[in-house]
């Protein structure tokens, strides 16, 4: 751990990822590549070699699960899912079990604080000591109709305290960013 200007220990941040196409050492070791990435779609490739074959001579299910998990993470549209949870209206416009609606604040919690808790991550809320993983949206999501949540624009995204996306400034994703760890 490094020390901040007051001498207090603070967790070390991971290095900034040059883009969301950087997966980390595990997926990189498999040799998986993201070859297409657009709204609602991610296509990955993996050249299967002997290292990907299990003891019975077939493609290892763990390799397939890892590539699938990575592709789904890139294709995900959490604002659509949050809108569906709050409005109980499918992307195509039909109603889904209206009695299961949740408040927008609760729907966001499902994808932030609750998800982090389930994954045993020190994330999901802006609090002292937590890494600044967050997205800045174009409008206050609590002030728009639930069905309009899916149309909000992401202006800035931070992961591990580093800016990885800034709308209209793509170069930011390739630069080092400030240490955005909350310490107070």
mmCIF file of the C-alpha atoms, coordinates in Angstrom:
data_MODEL
# 
_entry.id   MODEL 
# 
loop_
_atom_site.group_PDB 
_atom_site.id 
_atom_site.type_symbol 
_atom_site.label_atom_id 
_atom_site.label_alt_id 
_atom_site.label_comp_id 
_atom_site.label_asym_id 
_atom_site.label_entity_id 
_atom_site.label_seq_id 
_atom_site.pdbx_PDB_ins_code 
_atom_site.Cartn_x 
_atom_site.Cartn_y 
_atom_site.Cartn_z 
_atom_site.occupancy 
_atom_site.B_iso_or_equiv 
_atom_site.pdbx_formal_charge 
_atom_site.auth_seq_id 
_atom_site.auth_comp_id 
_atom_site.auth_asym_id 
_atom_site.auth_atom_id 
_atom_site.pdbx_PDB_model_num 
ATOM 1   C CA . UNK A 1 1   ? 0.000   0.000   0.000   1.00 0.00 ? 1   UNK A CA 1 
ATOM 2   C CA . UNK A 1 2   ? 1.091   3.549   -0.707  1.00 0.00 ? 2   UNK A CA 1 
ATOM 3   C CA . UNK A 1 3   ? 0.650   6.515   1.624   1.00 0.00 ? 3   UNK A CA 1 
ATOM 4   C CA . UNK A 1 4   ? -1.353  9.616   0.796   1.00 0.00 ? 4   UNK A CA 1 
ATOM 5   C CA . UNK A 1 5   ? -0.191  13.181  1.502   1.00 0.00 ? 5   UNK A CA 1 
ATOM 6   C CA . UNK A 1 6   ? -1.282  12.896  5.156   1.00 0.00 ? 6   UNK A CA 1 
ATOM 7   C CA . UNK A 1 7   ? 0.755   9.715   5.634   1.00 0.00 ? 7   UNK A CA 1 
ATOM 8   C CA . UNK A 1 8   ? -2.295  7.429   5.808   1.00 0.00 ? 8   UNK A CA 1 
ATOM 9   C CA . UNK A 1 9   ? -2.067  4.102   4.026   1.00 0.00 ? 9   UNK A CA 1 
ATOM 10  C CA . UNK A 1 10  ? -4.250  3.765   0.962   1.00 0.00 ? 10  UNK A CA 1 
ATOM 11  C CA . UNK A 1 11  ? -4.794  0.767   -1.304  1.00 0.00 ? 11  UNK A CA 1 
ATOM 12  C CA . UNK A 1 12  ? -2.772  0.642   -4.510  1.00 0.00 ? 12  UNK A CA 1 
ATOM 13  C CA . UNK A 1 13  ? -4.827  1.132   -7.636  1.00 0.00 ? 13  UNK A CA 1 
ATOM 14  C CA . UNK A 1 14  ? -4.523  -1.299  -10.512 1.00 0.00 ? 14  UNK A CA 1 
ATOM 15  C CA . UNK A 1 15  ? -2.912  0.230   -13.596 1.00 0.00 ? 15  UNK A CA 1 
ATOM 16  C CA . UNK A 1 16  ? -5.400  1.922   -15.926 1.00 0.00 ? 16  UNK A CA 1 
ATOM 17  C CA . UNK A 1 17  ? -6.808  -0.351  -18.606 1.00 0.00 ? 17  UNK A CA 1 
ATOM 18  C CA . UNK A 1 18  ? -6.232  1.085   -22.087 1.00 0.00 ? 18  UNK A CA 1 
ATOM 19  C CA . UNK A 1 19  ? -9.775  0.095   -23.018 1.00 0.00 ? 19  UNK A CA 1 
ATOM 20  C CA . UNK A 1 20  ? -12.422 -2.417  -22.124 1.00 0.00 ? 20  UNK A CA 1 
ATOM 21  C CA . UNK A 1 21  ? -10.764 -4.671  -24.681 1.00 0.00 ? 21  UNK A CA 1 
ATOM 22  C CA . UNK A 1 22  ? -8.028  -5.348  -22.107 1.00 0.00 ? 22  UNK A CA 1 
ATOM 23  C CA . UNK A 1 23  ? -9.255  -8.369  -20.178 1.00 0.00 ? 23  UNK A CA 1 
ATOM 24  C CA . UNK A 1 24  ? -6.564  -9.133  -17.651 1.00 0.00 ? 24  UNK A CA 1 
ATOM 25  C CA . UNK A 1 25  ? -4.055  -11.947 -17.315 1.00 0.00 ? 25  UNK A CA 1 
ATOM 26  C CA . UNK A 1 26  ? -6.475  -14.883 -17.064 1.00 0.00 ? 26  UNK A CA 1 
ATOM 27  C CA . UNK A 1 27  ? -8.385  -14.217 -20.294 1.00 0.00 ? 27  UNK A CA 1 
ATOM 28  C CA . UNK A 1 28  ? -5.177  -13.079 -21.988 1.00 0.00 ? 28  UNK A CA 1 
ATOM 29  C CA . UNK A 1 29  ? -3.510  -16.399 -21.037 1.00 0.00 ? 29  UNK A CA 1 
ATOM 30  C CA . UNK A 1 30  ? -6.347  -18.269 -22.743 1.00 0.00 ? 30  UNK A CA 1 
ATOM 31  C CA . UNK A 1 31  ? -5.640  -16.320 -25.925 1.00 0.00 ? 31  UNK A CA 1 
ATOM 32  C CA . UNK A 1 32  ? -9.190  -14.980 -26.306 1.00 0.00 ? 32  UNK A CA 1 
ATOM 33  C CA . UNK A 1 33  ? -9.701  -11.925 -28.507 1.00 0.00 ? 33  UNK A CA 1 
ATOM 34  C CA . UNK A 1 34  ? -12.593 -9.480  -28.830 1.00 0.00 ? 34  UNK A CA 1 
ATOM 35  C CA . UNK A 1 35  ? -13.073 -9.096  -32.598 1.00 0.00 ? 35  UNK A CA 1 
ATOM 36  C CA . UNK A 1 36  ? -16.391 -7.209  -32.714 1.00 0.00 ? 36  UNK A CA 1 
ATOM 37  C CA . UNK A 1 37  ? -17.947 -4.950  -30.127 1.00 0.00 ? 37  UNK A CA 1 
ATOM 38  C CA . UNK A 1 38  ? -21.043 -2.830  -30.536 1.00 0.00 ? 38  UNK A CA 1 
ATOM 39  C CA . UNK A 1 39  ? -24.272 -2.127  -28.707 1.00 0.00 ? 39  UNK A CA 1 
ATOM 40  C CA . UNK A 1 40  ? -25.757 -5.432  -27.493 1.00 0.00 ? 40  UNK A CA 1 
ATOM 41  C CA . UNK A 1 41  ? -23.149 -7.498  -29.320 1.00 0.00 ? 41  UNK A CA 1 
ATOM 42  C CA . UNK A 1 42  ? -19.694 -8.836  -28.616 1.00 0.00 ? 42  UNK A CA 1 
ATOM 43  C CA . UNK A 1 43  ? -17.888 -11.452 -30.697 1.00 0.00 ? 43  UNK A CA 1 
ATOM 44  C CA . UNK A 1 44  ? -14.850 -13.199 -29.291 1.00 0.00 ? 44  UNK A CA 1 
ATOM 45  C CA . UNK A 1 45  ? -12.428 -15.641 -30.889 1.00 0.00 ? 45  UNK A CA 1 
ATOM 46  C CA . UNK A 1 46  ? -10.209 -18.282 -29.383 1.00 0.00 ? 46  UNK A CA 1 
ATOM 47  C CA . UNK A 1 47  ? -7.806  -20.484 -31.331 1.00 0.00 ? 47  UNK A CA 1 
ATOM 48  C CA . UNK A 1 48  ? -8.266  -23.820 -29.572 1.00 0.00 ? 48  UNK A CA 1 
ATOM 49  C CA . UNK A 1 49  ? -4.989  -25.565 -28.797 1.00 0.00 ? 49  UNK A CA 1 
ATOM 50  C CA . UNK A 1 50  ? -3.869  -28.484 -26.656 1.00 0.00 ? 50  UNK A CA 1 
ATOM 51  C CA . UNK A 1 51  ? -3.855  -26.242 -23.558 1.00 0.00 ? 51  UNK A CA 1 
ATOM 52  C CA . UNK A 1 52  ? -7.645  -25.816 -23.941 1.00 0.00 ? 52  UNK A CA 1 
ATOM 53  C CA . UNK A 1 53  ? -8.448  -29.550 -23.994 1.00 0.00 ? 53  UNK A CA 1 
ATOM 54  C CA . UNK A 1 54  ? -9.595  -31.321 -20.827 1.00 0.00 ? 54  UNK A CA 1 
ATOM 55  C CA . UNK A 1 55  ? -8.658  -34.799 -19.626 1.00 0.00 ? 55  UNK A CA 1 
ATOM 56  C CA . UNK A 1 56  ? -11.348 -36.440 -21.740 1.00 0.00 ? 56  UNK A CA 1 
ATOM 57  C CA . UNK A 1 57  ? -10.025 -34.866 -24.950 1.00 0.00 ? 57  UNK A CA 1 
ATOM 58  C CA . UNK A 1 58  ? -12.704 -32.211 -25.481 1.00 0.00 ? 58  UNK A CA 1 
ATOM 59  C CA . UNK A 1 59  ? -12.711 -28.430 -25.225 1.00 0.00 ? 59  UNK A CA 1 
ATOM 60  C CA . UNK A 1 60  ? -12.580 -27.494 -21.536 1.00 0.00 ? 60  UNK A CA 1 
ATOM 61  C CA . UNK A 1 61  ? -15.886 -26.077 -20.253 1.00 0.00 ? 61  UNK A CA 1 
ATOM 62  C CA . UNK A 1 62  ? -13.991 -23.580 -18.073 1.00 0.00 ? 62  UNK A CA 1 
ATOM 63  C CA . UNK A 1 63  ? -12.450 -22.033 -21.195 1.00 0.00 ? 63  UNK A CA 1 
ATOM 64  C CA . UNK A 1 64  ? -15.848 -21.758 -22.825 1.00 0.00 ? 64  UNK A CA 1 
ATOM 65  C CA . UNK A 1 65  ? -17.390 -20.270 -19.667 1.00 0.00 ? 65  UNK A CA 1 
ATOM 66  C CA . UNK A 1 66  ? -14.613 -17.679 -19.402 1.00 0.00 ? 66  UNK A CA 1 
ATOM 67  C CA . UNK A 1 67  ? -14.960 -16.558 -23.026 1.00 0.00 ? 67  UNK A CA 1 
ATOM 68  C CA . UNK A 1 68  ? -18.761 -16.470 -22.703 1.00 0.00 ? 68  UNK A CA 1 
ATOM 69  C CA . UNK A 1 69  ? -18.584 -14.509 -19.442 1.00 0.00 ? 69  UNK A CA 1 
ATOM 70  C CA . UNK A 1 70  ? -16.216 -11.968 -21.002 1.00 0.00 ? 70  UNK A CA 1 
ATOM 71  C CA . UNK A 1 71  ? -18.383 -11.563 -24.119 1.00 0.00 ? 71  UNK A CA 1 
ATOM 72  C CA . UNK A 1 72  ? -21.555 -11.106 -22.059 1.00 0.00 ? 72  UNK A CA 1 
ATOM 73  C CA . UNK A 1 73  ? -19.878 -8.490  -19.884 1.00 0.00 ? 73  UNK A CA 1 
ATOM 74  C CA . UNK A 1 74  ? -19.042 -6.480  -22.996 1.00 0.00 ? 74  UNK A CA 1 
ATOM 75  C CA . UNK A 1 75  ? -22.500 -6.844  -24.562 1.00 0.00 ? 75  UNK A CA 1 
ATOM 76  C CA . UNK A 1 76  ? -24.386 -6.010  -21.367 1.00 0.00 ? 76  UNK A CA 1 
ATOM 77  C CA . UNK A 1 77  ? -26.644 -2.974  -21.241 1.00 0.00 ? 77  UNK A CA 1 
ATOM 78  C CA . UNK A 1 78  ? -27.308 -2.426  -17.539 1.00 0.00 ? 78  UNK A CA 1 
ATOM 79  C CA . UNK A 1 79  ? -29.501 0.652   -18.100 1.00 0.00 ? 79  UNK A CA 1 
ATOM 80  C CA . UNK A 1 80  ? -31.900 -1.476  -20.161 1.00 0.00 ? 80  UNK A CA 1 
ATOM 81  C CA . UNK A 1 81  ? -32.049 -4.074  -17.377 1.00 0.00 ? 81  UNK A CA 1 
ATOM 82  C CA . UNK A 1 82  ? -32.510 -1.374  -14.715 1.00 0.00 ? 82  UNK A CA 1 
ATOM 83  C CA . UNK A 1 83  ? -35.333 0.181   -16.769 1.00 0.00 ? 83  UNK A CA 1 
ATOM 84  C CA . UNK A 1 84  ? -36.968 -3.241  -17.146 1.00 0.00 ? 84  UNK A CA 1 
ATOM 85  C CA . UNK A 1 85  ? -36.777 -3.864  -13.391 1.00 0.00 ? 85  UNK A CA 1 
ATOM 86  C CA . UNK A 1 86  ? -38.273 -0.468  -12.557 1.00 0.00 ? 86  UNK A CA 1 
ATOM 87  C CA . UNK A 1 87  ? -40.892 -0.190  -15.321 1.00 0.00 ? 87  UNK A CA 1 
ATOM 88  C CA . UNK A 1 88  ? -41.439 -3.930  -15.946 1.00 0.00 ? 88  UNK A CA 1 
ATOM 89  C CA . UNK A 1 89  ? -41.518 -3.213  -19.656 1.00 0.00 ? 89  UNK A CA 1 
ATOM 90  C CA . UNK A 1 90  ? -39.392 -5.240  -22.066 1.00 0.00 ? 90  UNK A CA 1 
ATOM 91  C CA . UNK A 1 91  ? -37.031 -3.559  -24.537 1.00 0.00 ? 91  UNK A CA 1 
ATOM 92  C CA . UNK A 1 92  ? -39.583 -4.451  -27.232 1.00 0.00 ? 92  UNK A CA 1 
ATOM 93  C CA . UNK A 1 93  ? -42.301 -2.541  -25.329 1.00 0.00 ? 93  UNK A CA 1 
ATOM 94  C CA . UNK A 1 94  ? -44.517 -5.224  -23.818 1.00 0.00 ? 94  UNK A CA 1 
ATOM 95  C CA . UNK A 1 95  ? -45.326 -5.297  -20.093 1.00 0.00 ? 95  UNK A CA 1 
ATOM 96  C CA . UNK A 1 96  ? -43.711 -7.903  -17.828 1.00 0.00 ? 96  UNK A CA 1 
ATOM 97  C CA . UNK A 1 97  ? -45.448 -8.810  -14.532 1.00 0.00 ? 97  UNK A CA 1 
ATOM 98  C CA . UNK A 1 98  ? -46.165 -5.262  -13.358 1.00 0.00 ? 98  UNK A CA 1 
ATOM 99  C CA . UNK A 1 99  ? -46.564 -6.440  -9.745  1.00 0.00 ? 99  UNK A CA 1 
ATOM 100 C CA . UNK A 1 100 ? -42.781 -7.053  -9.665  1.00 0.00 ? 100 UNK A CA 1 
ATOM 101 C CA . UNK A 1 101 ? -41.799 -3.409  -10.267 1.00 0.00 ? 101 UNK A CA 1 
ATOM 102 C CA . UNK A 1 102 ? -39.072 -2.010  -8.034  1.00 0.00 ? 102 UNK A CA 1 
ATOM 103 C CA . UNK A 1 103 ? -38.139 1.602   -7.327  1.00 0.00 ? 103 UNK A CA 1 
ATOM 104 C CA . UNK A 1 104 ? -35.468 3.040   -9.637  1.00 0.00 ? 104 UNK A CA 1 
ATOM 105 C CA . UNK A 1 105 ? -33.114 3.518   -6.666  1.00 0.00 ? 105 UNK A CA 1 
ATOM 106 C CA . UNK A 1 106 ? -33.533 -0.184  -5.773  1.00 0.00 ? 106 UNK A CA 1 
ATOM 107 C CA . UNK A 1 107 ? -33.027 -1.242  -9.392  1.00 0.00 ? 107 UNK A CA 1 
ATOM 108 C CA . UNK A 1 108 ? -29.736 0.674   -9.507  1.00 0.00 ? 108 UNK A CA 1 
ATOM 109 C CA . UNK A 1 109 ? -28.691 -0.962  -6.235  1.00 0.00 ? 109 UNK A CA 1 
ATOM 110 C CA . UNK A 1 110 ? -29.160 -4.384  -7.858  1.00 0.00 ? 110 UNK A CA 1 
ATOM 111 C CA . UNK A 1 111 ? -26.422 -3.472  -10.347 1.00 0.00 ? 111 UNK A CA 1 
ATOM 112 C CA . UNK A 1 112 ? -24.141 -1.597  -7.943  1.00 0.00 ? 112 UNK A CA 1 
ATOM 113 C CA . UNK A 1 113 ? -24.044 -2.119  -4.171  1.00 0.00 ? 113 UNK A CA 1 
ATOM 114 C CA . UNK A 1 114 ? -25.975 -5.411  -4.181  1.00 0.00 ? 114 UNK A CA 1 
ATOM 115 C CA . UNK A 1 115 ? -23.923 -6.861  -7.056  1.00 0.00 ? 115 UNK A CA 1 
ATOM 116 C CA . UNK A 1 116 ? -20.669 -5.841  -5.370  1.00 0.00 ? 116 UNK A CA 1 
ATOM 117 C CA . UNK A 1 117 ? -21.796 -7.425  -2.114  1.00 0.00 ? 117 UNK A CA 1 
ATOM 118 C CA . UNK A 1 118 ? -22.648 -10.709 -3.867  1.00 0.00 ? 118 UNK A CA 1 
ATOM 119 C CA . UNK A 1 119 ? -19.265 -10.681 -5.610  1.00 0.00 ? 119 UNK A CA 1 
ATOM 120 C CA . UNK A 1 120 ? -17.452 -9.848  -2.345  1.00 0.00 ? 120 UNK A CA 1 
ATOM 121 C CA . UNK A 1 121 ? -16.037 -6.653  -3.882  1.00 0.00 ? 121 UNK A CA 1 
ATOM 122 C CA . UNK A 1 122 ? -15.190 -3.467  -1.992  1.00 0.00 ? 122 UNK A CA 1 
ATOM 123 C CA . UNK A 1 123 ? -17.252 -1.471  -4.483  1.00 0.00 ? 123 UNK A CA 1 
ATOM 124 C CA . UNK A 1 124 ? -20.798 -0.479  -5.333  1.00 0.00 ? 124 UNK A CA 1 
ATOM 125 C CA . UNK A 1 125 ? -21.015 2.776   -3.377  1.00 0.00 ? 125 UNK A CA 1 
ATOM 126 C CA . UNK A 1 126 ? -19.138 6.059   -3.142  1.00 0.00 ? 126 UNK A CA 1 
ATOM 127 C CA . UNK A 1 127 ? -17.664 5.763   0.332   1.00 0.00 ? 127 UNK A CA 1 
ATOM 128 C CA . UNK A 1 128 ? -14.258 6.309   1.947   1.00 0.00 ? 128 UNK A CA 1 
ATOM 129 C CA . UNK A 1 129 ? -11.863 3.462   1.219   1.00 0.00 ? 129 UNK A CA 1 
ATOM 130 C CA . UNK A 1 130 ? -13.693 2.154   -1.839  1.00 0.00 ? 130 UNK A CA 1 
ATOM 131 C CA . UNK A 1 131 ? -12.315 2.351   -5.345  1.00 0.00 ? 131 UNK A CA 1 
ATOM 132 C CA . UNK A 1 132 ? -14.066 4.835   -7.589  1.00 0.00 ? 132 UNK A CA 1 
ATOM 133 C CA . UNK A 1 133 ? -15.897 2.536   -10.016 1.00 0.00 ? 133 UNK A CA 1 
ATOM 134 C CA . UNK A 1 134 ? -18.702 4.663   -11.353 1.00 0.00 ? 134 UNK A CA 1 
ATOM 135 C CA . UNK A 1 135 ? -20.526 5.979   -14.373 1.00 0.00 ? 135 UNK A CA 1 
ATOM 136 C CA . UNK A 1 136 ? -21.635 9.582   -14.816 1.00 0.00 ? 136 UNK A CA 1 
ATOM 137 C CA . UNK A 1 137 ? -24.905 9.758   -16.715 1.00 0.00 ? 137 UNK A CA 1 
ATOM 138 C CA . UNK A 1 138 ? -26.264 12.587  -18.878 1.00 0.00 ? 138 UNK A CA 1 
ATOM 139 C CA . UNK A 1 139 ? -29.289 13.106  -16.603 1.00 0.00 ? 139 UNK A CA 1 
ATOM 140 C CA . UNK A 1 140 ? -30.293 12.289  -13.048 1.00 0.00 ? 140 UNK A CA 1 
ATOM 141 C CA . UNK A 1 141 ? -31.673 8.733   -13.366 1.00 0.00 ? 141 UNK A CA 1 
ATOM 142 C CA . UNK A 1 142 ? -34.005 9.329   -10.416 1.00 0.00 ? 142 UNK A CA 1 
ATOM 143 C CA . UNK A 1 143 ? -35.603 12.281  -12.238 1.00 0.00 ? 143 UNK A CA 1 
ATOM 144 C CA . UNK A 1 144 ? -36.556 10.536  -15.505 1.00 0.00 ? 144 UNK A CA 1 
ATOM 145 C CA . UNK A 1 145 ? -39.334 8.046   -16.205 1.00 0.00 ? 145 UNK A CA 1 
ATOM 146 C CA . UNK A 1 146 ? -38.154 4.459   -15.702 1.00 0.00 ? 146 UNK A CA 1 
ATOM 147 C CA . UNK A 1 147 ? -38.816 3.681   -19.371 1.00 0.00 ? 147 UNK A CA 1 
ATOM 148 C CA . UNK A 1 148 ? -36.416 6.499   -20.330 1.00 0.00 ? 148 UNK A CA 1 
ATOM 149 C CA . UNK A 1 149 ? -33.482 5.101   -18.331 1.00 0.00 ? 149 UNK A CA 1 
ATOM 150 C CA . UNK A 1 150 ? -32.278 3.007   -21.276 1.00 0.00 ? 150 UNK A CA 1 
ATOM 151 C CA . UNK A 1 151 ? -31.886 6.197   -23.334 1.00 0.00 ? 151 UNK A CA 1 
ATOM 152 C CA . UNK A 1 152 ? -29.515 7.941   -20.921 1.00 0.00 ? 152 UNK A CA 1 
ATOM 153 C CA . UNK A 1 153 ? -26.025 8.597   -22.207 1.00 0.00 ? 153 UNK A CA 1 
ATOM 154 C CA . UNK A 1 154 ? -22.937 7.594   -20.256 1.00 0.00 ? 154 UNK A CA 1 
ATOM 155 C CA . UNK A 1 155 ? -20.678 10.656  -20.103 1.00 0.00 ? 155 UNK A CA 1 
ATOM 156 C CA . UNK A 1 156 ? -17.769 9.261   -18.074 1.00 0.00 ? 156 UNK A CA 1 
ATOM 157 C CA . UNK A 1 157 ? -16.862 5.805   -16.769 1.00 0.00 ? 157 UNK A CA 1 
ATOM 158 C CA . UNK A 1 158 ? -14.278 5.132   -14.074 1.00 0.00 ? 158 UNK A CA 1 
ATOM 159 C CA . UNK A 1 159 ? -12.971 1.675   -13.171 1.00 0.00 ? 159 UNK A CA 1 
ATOM 160 C CA . UNK A 1 160 ? -10.485 1.181   -10.365 1.00 0.00 ? 160 UNK A CA 1 
ATOM 161 C CA . UNK A 1 161 ? -10.259 4.942   -9.968  1.00 0.00 ? 161 UNK A CA 1 
ATOM 162 C CA . UNK A 1 162 ? -9.185  5.479   -13.584 1.00 0.00 ? 162 UNK A CA 1 
ATOM 163 C CA . UNK A 1 163 ? -11.155 7.161   -16.375 1.00 0.00 ? 163 UNK A CA 1 
ATOM 164 C CA . UNK A 1 164 ? -11.631 4.480   -19.022 1.00 0.00 ? 164 UNK A CA 1 
ATOM 165 C CA . UNK A 1 165 ? -14.264 6.286   -21.081 1.00 0.00 ? 165 UNK A CA 1 
ATOM 166 C CA . UNK A 1 166 ? -15.233 9.908   -21.567 1.00 0.00 ? 166 UNK A CA 1 
ATOM 167 C CA . UNK A 1 167 ? -17.827 10.748  -24.189 1.00 0.00 ? 167 UNK A CA 1 
ATOM 168 C CA . UNK A 1 168 ? -16.436 13.022  -26.907 1.00 0.00 ? 168 UNK A CA 1 
ATOM 169 C CA . UNK A 1 169 ? -12.865 12.542  -25.607 1.00 0.00 ? 169 UNK A CA 1 
ATOM 170 C CA . UNK A 1 170 ? -11.779 9.024   -26.552 1.00 0.00 ? 170 UNK A CA 1 
ATOM 171 C CA . UNK A 1 171 ? -8.117  9.814   -25.881 1.00 0.00 ? 171 UNK A CA 1 
ATOM 172 C CA . UNK A 1 172 ? -8.861  9.877   -22.149 1.00 0.00 ? 172 UNK A CA 1 
ATOM 173 C CA . UNK A 1 173 ? -9.325  6.107   -22.226 1.00 0.00 ? 173 UNK A CA 1 
ATOM 174 C CA . UNK A 1 174 ? -5.689  5.755   -23.263 1.00 0.00 ? 174 UNK A CA 1 
ATOM 175 C CA . UNK A 1 175 ? -4.162  8.114   -20.705 1.00 0.00 ? 175 UNK A CA 1 
ATOM 176 C CA . UNK A 1 176 ? -3.239  7.722   -17.055 1.00 0.00 ? 176 UNK A CA 1 
ATOM 177 C CA . UNK A 1 177 ? -5.830  9.276   -14.776 1.00 0.00 ? 177 UNK A CA 1 
ATOM 178 C CA . UNK A 1 178 ? -5.831  10.805  -11.331 1.00 0.00 ? 178 UNK A CA 1 
ATOM 179 C CA . UNK A 1 179 ? -6.038  8.705   -8.206  1.00 0.00 ? 179 UNK A CA 1 
ATOM 180 C CA . UNK A 1 180 ? -9.742  8.939   -7.451  1.00 0.00 ? 180 UNK A CA 1 
ATOM 181 C CA . UNK A 1 181 ? -9.824  6.818   -4.305  1.00 0.00 ? 181 UNK A CA 1 
ATOM 182 C CA . UNK A 1 182 ? -12.124 8.382   -1.727  1.00 0.00 ? 182 UNK A CA 1 
ATOM 183 C CA . UNK A 1 183 ? -10.126 8.952   1.469   1.00 0.00 ? 183 UNK A CA 1 
ATOM 184 C CA . UNK A 1 184 ? -12.298 11.235  3.593   1.00 0.00 ? 184 UNK A CA 1 
# 
